[in-house]
Amino acid sequence: VHFKSFNEDPLEGKSGASSRDQNQSEALVLLLSTNFSSFQIWLTFAPVADQSAQYLKVSLDAINWLSLVYMVVAIPLSFGTTWMLDTLGLRITLILGSWLNMLGAMLRLVGQPYAVSDDMRFLVVMLGQTLCALAQPLIIFTPTKVAALWFPDHQRATANMIASMSNPLGILLANVISPLIAKSSAEIPVLMLAYGAPTCIICFLATLGIRTSQPPTPPSASAESSGSEPFVQGLKLLLKNKAYLVLLLCFGSGIAVFTCFSTLLEQVLCVRGYTNDFAGLCGALFIVFGIVGAGALGLYVDKTKKFIEATKINMGLTALACVAFSVVSLMPRQKFAVAAVCSLFGLFGFSIYPVAMELSVECSYPVGEATSAGLVFVSGQVQSVLYIIVLQALTTRLADSPQSTCGDAAFSWRGGLLQTCHLNPCAIL
């Protein structure tokens, strides 16, 4: 995979159009791969929290921090990432992100019983997760930038949708693969190897393949005249933009709810007797229906440009689905209802992700794409940390839980789930 230069004007004939399409495809393939791998690494342990806790000899709260570290690291790092994308360009940012992701994934493998002591095992894995967390903002902010620089106006929302949906695809496979591989704590090292090996290939492709940050021939007039305000000036403009601030709060809250769902799903369902495999199935349904919804909605807004209407309607439906999940997930022996609600939650929640990211760029012009999309991501990470900490604080340990499949640790999530969904700013919208 590599980004080739093309000298033909894409408007002058089939040769130029074919070359443009090839470059666009290569850009998307590499971006899909890096995003895909990053989100798999992030969610390695969440679907098998019990087995991970036994292998690393720590509590479930400590296992949650293997996911939560991504939000903590991303909050300060995101500002530097937006500056890098808007100033240094896509090439340097993506290559650095792929290297950090690979080094972190490899470092996690060092934490084997024969290599380090039991006391050090969790620390080594956490250090590897932290390196991978440093890589994620360098990767996740790129879809809007790629869409703006490499695609014509009528394809931007679709391109953003395709690139952004690599994130849930990574989460989908993590929810399916982790429970299949790690059926016991002894198989956690095999799981880390399964996720770590592809990062080496992706890093190799990114290092040798990415040759330029943007095509020599712009795909549209807006891309040709693309420019952005200086980083600090852009931040000032965003803080004065009321429409952007509303999106910052509401969509950031949606990202936070999604993060809580992905991180804690197995722990929530196991209390009521649901197995890890069923939790993985629910996570998979959540992603699959989200991708279907995102594909349909992306094509719709590309043709109609009704970004605002689509965002408002889907956020309202997402809030209702969140409330429904907080109710049915606390009921035992209701697999069909739980699976159906997870599917609806994904259909409405995920489908709005690429549209809202594109809307953040549209409503903040002339601020750089990475800055406007990056601040939304920071808002989501800040709220994610708050939501997960509050949820864990509101749980109570169950002394007797005969239905539980959680192993030695079972917690009641009743109050936390309901309060999180009801206080979600998307519900107020």
N, C-alpha and C positions, 0 to 999 in steps of 0.2 A: 504494500500500500504506500503510495507516495503522491504528493501534490505536484503535478507537472505544470510547467509554464506553458501557456498557449498564446500565440501572437495573433491568431485570427480574431476578427471582430465577430462575436457571436450573432450579430444581427446581419452579417453579410452573406451567410450561406450555411450549407449543411456541415461543412468542415468545422467552422467555428462553433456551431451549435453542438456538434458531437463532442468536440474537445471540452466545451464548457460543461456538458452533462457528465463527462468522465471525471473531470476535476471535482465537480460537486459530489459525485458518488464516492470518490476516494476520501474526500473530507468527511463525509458522513460516516463512512465505515470506520475510520480511525477514531472519530469522536464517539461513536457507539461503543467501540471496544473498550476505550478507556473509562467511560462512564459505567459501563456494564461491570467491569472488574472492580471498580472502586466501591460500588454498592454491594457487591457480593462480599467483599472483605469486611465492610461495615457490619453486615448482618450475619456474620459467620456463626456467632454463638447464641444469638437470641432465640432461634427456633429450637435449640437443644440446651436450654439454660441449666436444667438439672444435671445433665451429663457433664457439661462444662464446669459447673461448680464442683462436682466430685473430682474431676480430673485435675483442676487447678487448686483444689483444696481451699476454696473460699466460699463466701456466702452468695446468695442470689443477688443481693444489692451490689456486690463487687462485680458480678457478671454483667449487670446492667450498665456499669461504668465503662465496660469495653465498647458499648455502643454510645454511651453518653459522652465519652471523650471526644467524639467527632464534633458534637455541638460546642463543647467548651473550647476546643482548639479553633474551630471555624470563626467564632465571634471576633477575636482580635485579628486573625489572619485574613479575613475576608476583605478588609479595607486595603491591605497590601496587594491582594489578588486583583481587585478591581483596577488598581493603579497599574499593575503589570499588564493586564489585558489591554487597557486603553492606551498605554504608553509604549510597552515593549512588544506587544503583539501576541498573536496566537501561538506562533512557533515556539518561542522560548517558554511560554507558560505551560503548554501541553507537554513538552519534553521534560521539563522539571517535574510536573505532576506525575508522569508515568514512571520516572526514576524513583521518586519518593514512595509511590505505591508499591513498586517492586521490592525496594529495600525493606519496607515495613513488613510485607508479606513473608519475605525470606527470614527476617529476624524472628518472627513468631515461631518459626520452625526450630529455632535454637532452644526454645524452652521445653526440651524433651527430658524425661526422667534421667536418661543416661548422661545428659549434658550439664544440667544444673540441678541444684537441690530443690526440694519441694517448696521451701520458703521463697526461692528466687523465681520459680516457674511463672507465677502470675505477673511478677514485675517485668519479666522479659516479654511476655505476651502483650502486656499493656504498653510497653515501649514500642513494640512493633505496631500495635494499633494506633499509637500516637503518630508515628511516621506516616501511616496510611491516612490518618485524619488530616495531617498537613497537606496531603496531596489532593484531598477531595475538593476544597474550594478552587484549586487551580484547574480542576476538570469540570466541575458542575456549572461554573459560570459561563462556559464557552458556547452553549447552543445558540443564545441570542446573538452573539458576536459572529458566529459562523453563518447564521441565517442572514444577517445584515450585510456581510461582506461577500458571500459566495452565491447568493440566490437572488433572483429578481423579485420585485415587490409582491407579485401574485403568488409566489411560492414560499414566502417567508414563514407564515404561520404553520404550513405543512412541514417544512424543513425543521422548524423549531420543535414541532410535535414529535417527529421521528427521532431527533437527537435526544429530546428530553425523556422519551419513553424507554430509552436504554436503561435509565435509572430503575424504574419498576421491573424491567426484565431481569436485572441483576438480583433484585429483591425476590422476584418470583422464583428463580432457580435456587436462591439461598433457602427459601421456605420449603422447597421440595427436596433439594439435595441433602441439606444438613440432617433432617430426621432420617433419611434413607441410609446415609453413611454412618452417622454417629448414633447407633442404637444403644451403645454403652459408652462409658467414660473412656475406655481403652482405645476407642476409635477416633477420638478427637484429633490426635496428630495426623491421621489419614485425611481427615476433613480439612485441616489447615493446608496440607500439601495439595489437595485437590483444588483449592482456591488460589494457592500461591504460584503454582506452575504456569498458568496462563499469563500472569503479570510479567514474567520474563519475556515471553513472546511479544506482548504488547509493547513493552519498553523498547525492545529491539526494533520493531516496526516504526515506532514513533521517532526514535533517534535517527534512524537512517532514512525514513520516508518523508518526514515533514521538511520541506525545503523553503517554504514561503508562508507568510501569514495571510496573504490575500492574493487573489488572481491578478495577473498583470492587466487583464481587460475586465473592468467592472461589469457585473451582470445587469446593472440598472443605473439610471441617472442618479438615484438617491445614494447608491453605493459609491458612485464616482465622486459625488460631492460630500461624501460622508466625512464628518469631522465632529469633534466633541469638545465640550468646554474643558478647561483644565480641571484636574481632579477636585481640588478644594472648592473652586467656583461651582462645579457640578453639584457637590454636596449642599452648598448653600441654596442653589436653585431647587433641589429636591425638598429641602426642609420648608420651603415656601409654597410648595405645590400641594394644595389641599387634596386634590383627587389622588395624587400619588400616595399621600400619607394614609388615606383611607384604605387604599389597596395594600399598603405596607402592613397595616395592622391586621386586616381581615385575611389576606392571603397568607401572611406570616403565621397566623393562628391555624390556618388550614394545614400548613406544612408541619406545625407542631403536633397537631392531632394525628396526622399520618405517621410521624416519627414515634409517638407513643404507641400507636396501634402496632407498628412493625416490631418495636422493641419488646412490648409486654404481652403480645397476643397469646403466646404459649403459656405464660404464667397466669393470665386471666382465665383461660379456658380449662387448664388442668385442674383447677379447684373444683369444678363441677363435673369432673369425671371424663373430660374429653382428652384423648391421647395426643401425643406430639404429632403423629401422622395427620390427625384430623385438623389440628391447628395449622399444620403446613398446607393442607388442602384449602382451608379458609384463606390463608395468606395468598395462595395461588389464585383462587377465585377473585379475590380483591384486586390483584394485579391484572389478570386476564380481562375482566370486565372493564377495568380502568383503561387498558390499552384500546379496547374496542370503542369505548366512549370517546377517548382522545382522538382516535382516527377519524371518527364521524364528525366530531365537533371541530377539529382542525380544518377539515375540508369545507365545512359550513362557513366558518368565519373568514376563511380565505376568499370565498365567493361573495359573502354578504357584508363583511367588515363590521358585523355587529358584535364587537368585542365586549362592550359594556353589558348589553342585554344577556349575552351568554354567561358572563361572569356572575352577574347577580342571581340569575335563576339557578345556576349550578351550585353556588355557595349556599343558597337557602335549602336546596334539596340535600346537600351534603350534611348540613346541620341536623336535619330531620333523620337522616340515616345514622348519624352518630348517636343520637338519642335512642334510636331503635336498637342499635348494637349494645348500648349500655344496659338495656333492659333484658334482651334475649340472651346475652352472654352469661347472665347470672342464673339461667334456668338449666337444670340438668335434663339430659335425655331429649334435647330439642335440636338435633343435628341439622335437620332440614331448615328450621327457622334461622339458626345461626349462620349457616352457609348462605342462605338467601339474603340476609341482611348484609353480610360481608360483601357479597356480589354487588348489591345496590350501593353500598358505601364506596366501593371502588369505581363503579360506573359513574357516579356523580362527582366524587372527590378527585380522582386521578385525571379525569377528562379535562378538568379546568386548569390543570397545571401549566401546560404549554401555552394556553390562551392567555392566562393571567401574566405569565412571564413576558409574552409579546406585548400585552397591554401595558405593562410597566415601562416598556421601551417607548411605545407610542405616546403615552401621556406625559413623558418626561423629556421629550426632545427640546433642546439639543444636547442634553446630558448623554455621556457615553453609555453604550449598551451594557457594558460590564458593570458600570457603577450603579445604574438604575436596577438591573436584575440582581446585582450583588447585595444591595441593601435589603431587598425583599428576602433574600436568603438569610442574611444576618438576623432579620426580625424573626424568621422562622426558627433559627437556631436558639436565639435567646428565649423565645417562648417554649421551645422544646425542653430546654433545661428546666425551666420553671414548672412546666406541666409534669415532667417525670419525677422531679423532686417532690412536688406536692402530692402526686399520686402515691408514691412510696410512703410519704409521711402519713397519709390517710388510711393506709392499710393496717389491718390488725391480724396478728398471728392466730390461726385456728388451732385450738388444743385438740379438737376431735373433728376430723373431716373424712368420714368413711368413703365418700365418693372420689376423693382426691387421687390424681395420678401424678402428683407433684413430687413424690418422694418424701423426704423428711420435712420439707418446709412448705406449708400451705398458708396462704394469706387471703383475707377477705378484701375484695376490691369494690364492694357495693357502693359505699359513699363516694369514693374517689372518681369512679367512672361517670356517675351521674352528674357530679358537680363539674367535672371537666367539660363534658358536652354542653351542659346548660350555660356555662360561663363563656363558651366559645364565642368570640366576637362575630363569627359568621352567622350565628343564630340571630344576633341583633340586627344584622344587615337586612 
